[in-house]
């Protein structure tokens, strides 16, 4: 058996207006306007200035840390280190001493593991760069380059082949280079958003 429900009480229009007005506080609009002013403005692209716009302190601190000059300058450090690193990794692969060589052990686990490790290091580098941790970005970049050399050794690619490709691309617009890529590469990748 259904329960009988009481009819809802109907308030008069006058009573509703008074109740609605009583709930509003006199300074509510002023407080809302003040809260909106406290929100920090979005950072502007370099060189643009808007009167009264101030970049938040946390962003200024990150920019100062990221934009400071690189202070690492060991003697003799240049891009030749990559060729030397490749030669060292290749020697470790040929020696095959998995007990004492990280490179040999990694390559012994197969190409998929070599590629996975390279990807992990790349992601770690991206994370550190994104949060503006300069010192950690330098360390992670070194890890990325080391693991890239392991990938190249594992694939049987000499660094000179990569350097030749970079030299070929020098002076070519990235947009033009992308447009000239074979359609098969784009289909295989399953995306047209290749850089």
C-alpha positions, 0 to 999 in steps of 0.5 A: 500500500502506498504511503500518503504524501503531504502536499508541499507548502507553497510560499508566497512570492513576497516571502521568497523575495525576503528569504532570497535577499536575507541570504545575500551578504552586502560585501559579496560582490566586492569579495568576489572581485578581490579574489579574481584580482588575486589570480596570477596572470598567465606568463606572456611570450618573450618580449610582450608586456602588458601594463600591470602584468607580473610574472609569478615568483615561482615562474621567475625562479624556474626561468632563472634556473633554466636560463642560467649559463651552463657551468660545466666545462671540463677540458676537452669535452666536445662532441667527439666524446660520442664517437669515443663512447660508441667505440667503447660500447662496441668493444664491450659488445665484442668482448661479451663480458656480461659479468663486468660490462653494463653495455654487454649485459644490456645488449645480451638481453636483446634489442627490445630491452635496449630500446626500452632502456633508451625510452626510459632514460628519454622520459626521465630526461623530459621530466627533469627538463619539464620541471626545470631541474637543470642539474638533473637534466644534464645527468639524464641527457648523458644517460640518454646519449649513452643509451642512444649509443647502445641502440646504435651499436646494437643496430650496427649503425656507426655514429658517422651515419647519423652525423651524415644525415644531420649534415644532409639536413643542415639548411633544410627547413624542417617543414620541407624535410617532413613533407619529403618523407616517404608516405610509407613511413607516415602510414607505418607510424599511423600518424601524420604528426611526425616532427 
